């Protein structure tokens, strides 16, 4: 059976034997597709090939704040490999896309072998922690215009698209801000010729200009997500080969 050409960072790096053992299934993600919900069991891993999803913390009053994003570099559900039985957060699609899924049992068997899959999964978790920590610090210290620029750039990178369908109310929740503040920030970026928007449609007009308008957090997050797989490289495949016999 031929191995597909992958875009996902982890799948692209994995040895073909591991890909076969994971028994991947192609999946399509529509907008608002829910991967995880607080209190529900995590039964699958999802490797994103295209599109973007968000992880949010939901409060008792129904408000939510984004604490992580998922794109082609991501695997959704990885916390279950560390022992989590039920999800603590909501994870759902922001930009429609596609990817691959595998049963958690198959992923856990491969992870427990301690080989390449485990190294890549742990490297991704570390990159995700960097993203979450940097975003939290950014939301606490940087002005809304810079934070909005950062968020739109990350969406464009992860979703491979400069056009989004998002309301100002939604953007305010993702940035942990208020709708009036986000509306003013969006208008400022529009007047500067960096973005355009109308009736919930947002379009990036000047990527280079938006990068200059963003804070340093964008580049920190981008660098970690783009290169985390390089830090887990190893030529020792003895543990990977051991999985064949399990």
C-alpha positions as CSV (number, residue, x, y, z in Angstrom):
1,X,0.0,0.0,0.0
2,X,1.6,3.3,-1.1
3,X,2.2,6.0,1.6
4,X,0.6,9.3,0.8
5,X,2.6,12.5,0.6
6,X,1.9,14.3,3.8
7,X,2.0,18.0,4.8
8,X,1.5,17.4,8.5
9,X,4.8,17.9,10.3
10,X,4.7,14.7,12.3
11,X,3.4,12.4,9.6
12,X,5.9,13.8,7.1
13,X,8.8,12.9,9.5
14,X,7.6,9.4,10.6
15,X,9.1,6.2,9.2
16,X,6.7,4.5,6.7
17,X,6.5,1.4,9.0
18,X,5.1,3.6,11.8
19,X,2.6,5.2,9.4
20,X,1.3,1.7,8.6
21,X,1.0,0.7,12.2
22,X,-1.0,3.8,13.0
23,X,-3.6,2.7,10.4
24,X,-4.5,6.2,9.5
25,X,-8.0,7.2,8.1
26,X,-8.6,10.3,6.0
27,X,-11.0,12.8,7.5
28,X,-12.6,16.1,6.5
29,X,-13.1,18.9,9.0
30,X,-16.0,21.4,8.5
31,X,-16.1,24.7,10.4
32,X,-17.2,24.1,14.0
33,X,-16.2,20.5,13.9
34,X,-15.6,19.5,17.5
35,X,-12.5,17.3,18.2
36,X,-12.6,17.6,22.0
37,X,-15.1,18.8,24.6
38,X,-14.5,19.2,28.4
39,X,-15.3,15.9,30.2
40,X,-15.6,13.8,27.0
41,X,-13.2,10.9,26.4
42,X,-10.4,11.4,23.9
43,X,-10.7,8.4,21.5
44,X,-8.7,9.5,18.4
45,X,-5.7,11.4,17.4
46,X,-6.1,13.8,14.6
47,X,-3.2,14.9,12.3
48,X,-4.1,18.2,10.6
49,X,-3.1,18.5,6.9
50,X,-5.1,21.7,6.1
51,X,-7.3,24.1,8.0
52,X,-7.1,25.4,11.5
53,X,-8.6,24.6,14.9
54,X,-8.5,26.3,18.3
55,X,-8.3,25.1,21.8
56,X,-10.3,27.2,24.2
57,X,-10.9,27.4,27.9
58,X,-14.7,27.8,28.6
59,X,-15.9,29.6,31.7
60,X,-19.0,29.0,33.7
61,X,-20.8,32.0,32.1
62,X,-20.2,30.5,28.6
63,X,-17.3,32.9,27.7
64,X,-14.2,31.3,26.1
65,X,-10.6,32.3,25.5
66,X,-8.2,30.7,23.0
67,X,-5.2,29.0,24.6
68,X,-3.8,27.2,21.5
69,X,-4.1,26.8,17.7
70,X,-3.7,23.8,15.5
71,X,-2.6,23.6,11.9
72,X,-0.6,21.4,9.6
73,X,2.1,21.1,12.3
74,X,-0.3,19.7,14.8
75,X,-1.7,16.5,16.3
76,X,-4.9,16.9,18.3
77,X,-5.6,14.7,21.3
78,X,-1.9,14.2,22.2
79,X,-2.7,14.7,25.9
80,X,-4.3,11.3,26.0
81,X,-0.9,9.8,25.3
82,X,0.3,11.4,28.5
83,X,-2.5,9.7,30.6
84,X,-5.4,12.2,30.2
85,X,-8.6,10.2,30.1
86,X,-11.1,13.0,29.4
87,X,-10.5,16.3,27.6
88,X,-10.1,19.4,29.7
89,X,-10.7,21.9,26.9
90,X,-12.8,22.5,23.8
91,X,-11.0,22.0,20.5
92,X,-12.9,22.8,17.3
93,X,-12.3,23.9,13.7
94,X,-12.0,27.6,12.8
95,X,-11.0,27.1,9.2
96,X,-12.3,24.1,7.3
97,X,-9.8,21.5,6.3
98,X,-8.7,17.9,6.2
99,X,-6.3,15.4,7.8
100,X,-5.9,11.9,9.2
101,X,-7.1,10.2,12.3
102,X,-6.1,7.0,14.1
103,X,-7.5,5.2,17.1
104,X,-6.0,6.1,20.4
105,X,-5.2,2.4,21.1
106,X,-2.9,2.2,18.1
107,X,-1.3,5.6,18.9
108,X,-0.7,4.6,22.5
109,X,0.9,1.3,21.5
110,X,3.3,3.2,19.2
111,X,4.0,5.9,21.8
112,X,4.8,3.4,24.5
113,X,7.5,1.8,22.3
114,X,9.6,4.9,23.1
115,X,10.7,5.4,19.5
116,X,10.4,8.1,16.8
117,X,6.7,8.7,17.3
118,X,7.1,9.3,21.0
119,X,10.0,11.7,20.4
120,X,8.0,13.7,17.9
121,X,4.8,13.8,20.0
122,X,6.8,15.1,23.1
123,X,8.5,17.7,20.9
124,X,5.1,18.8,19.7
125,X,3.8,19.1,23.3
126,X,6.8,21.3,24.2
127,X,6.1,23.5,21.2
128,X,2.4,23.7,22.1
129,X,3.4,24.8,25.7
130,X,5.6,27.5,24.2
131,X,2.7,28.7,22.1
132,X,0.3,28.8,25.0
133,X,2.7,30.5,27.3
134,X,3.7,33.1,24.7
135,X,0.1,33.8,23.8
136,X,-0.9,34.2,27.5
137,X,2.0,36.7,28.1
138,X,1.1,38.5,24.8
139,X,-2.6,38.9,25.8
140,X,-1.5,40.3,29.2
141,X,1.1,42.8,28.0
142,X,0.7,43.8,24.4
143,X,-1.8,46.3,22.8
144,X,-4.9,44.9,21.0
145,X,-3.7,45.9,17.5
146,X,-0.5,43.9,17.8
147,X,-2.3,40.9,19.3
148,X,-4.8,41.0,16.5
149,X,-2.1,41.2,13.9
150,X,-0.3,38.2,15.6
151,X,-3.5,36.1,15.6
152,X,-4.4,36.8,12.0
153,X,-0.9,35.9,10.9
154,X,-0.9,32.7,12.8
155,X,-4.3,31.8,11.3
156,X,-2.9,32.6,7.8
157,X,0.1,30.4,8.4
158,X,-1.8,27.5,9.9
159,X,-4.7,27.6,7.5
160,X,-2.6,28.6,4.4
161,X,-5.2,31.2,3.6
162,X,-5.4,35.0,3.9
163,X,-9.2,35.1,4.0
164,X,-11.3,34.3,7.2
165,X,-14.9,34.3,8.1
166,X,-15.0,35.6,11.7
167,X,-17.0,38.1,13.7
168,X,-15.6,40.8,16.0
169,X,-17.4,39.1,18.9
170,X,-15.5,35.9,18.1
171,X,-12.2,37.6,17.7
172,X,-12.7,39.3,21.1
173,X,-13.2,35.9,22.7
174,X,-10.1,34.4,21.1
175,X,-8.0,37.4,22.2
176,X,-9.4,37.6,25.7
177,X,-10.5,41.2,24.9
178,X,-13.8,43.1,24.4
179,X,-15.7,43.6,21.2
180,X,-15.3,47.4,21.2
181,X,-11.5,47.1,21.6
182,X,-11.2,44.5,18.8
183,X,-13.5,46.6,16.5
184,X,-11.2,49.7,17.1
185,X,-8.1,47.6,16.5
186,X,-9.5,46.1,13.3
187,X,-10.5,49.5,12.1
188,X,-6.9,50.8,12.8
189,X,-5.4,47.9,10.8
190,X,-7.9,48.5,8.0
191,X,-7.0,52.3,7.8
192,X,-3.3,51.3,7.6
193,X,-4.1,49.2,4.6
194,X,-3.1,45.9,6.3
195,X,-6.5,44.2,6.3
196,X,-10.0,44.6,4.9
197,X,-13.2,43.4,6.4
198,X,-17.0,43.4,5.8
199,X,-19.9,41.5,7.3
200,X,-17.7,39.0,9.2
201,X,-15.2,38.5,6.3
202,X,-11.6,39.4,7.0
203,X,-8.9,39.6,4.4
204,X,-5.2,40.2,4.9
205,X,-4.0,42.7,2.3
206,X,-0.3,43.3,3.3
207,X,1.4,40.3,5.0
208,X,4.7,42.1,5.4
209,X,3.1,45.2,6.9
210,X,1.1,43.1,9.3
211,X,4.2,41.3,10.4
212,X,5.8,44.7,11.2
213,X,2.6,45.7,13.1
214,X,2.6,42.4,15.1
215,X,4.5,42.0,18.4
216,X,7.5,39.7,18.6
217,X,5.3,36.9,19.9
218,X,4.3,36.0,16.3
219,X,7.8,35.1,15.3
220,X,8.5,33.2,18.6
221,X,5.4,31.0,18.1
222,X,6.0,30.5,14.4
223,X,9.7,29.5,14.9
224,X,8.8,26.8,17.5
225,X,5.9,25.4,15.5
226,X,7.9,25.3,12.2
227,X,11.0,23.7,13.6
228,X,10.1,21.5,16.6
229,X,10.4,18.3,14.6
230,X,14.1,19.1,14.0
231,X,14.9,18.9,17.7
232,X,13.6,15.3,18.0
233,X,15.8,13.8,15.3
234,X,17.6,10.5,16.1
235,X,19.1,7.8,14.0
236,X,18.5,5.1,16.6
237,X,15.6,3.0,15.3
238,X,15.9,0.1,17.7
239,X,12.9,1.0,19.7
240,X,10.8,1.6,16.5
241,X,11.8,-1.8,15.3
242,X,10.8,-3.4,18.6
243,X,7.2,-2.2,18.0
244,X,6.9,-4.6,15.1
245,X,6.9,-7.5,17.4
246,X,4.3,-6.1,19.8
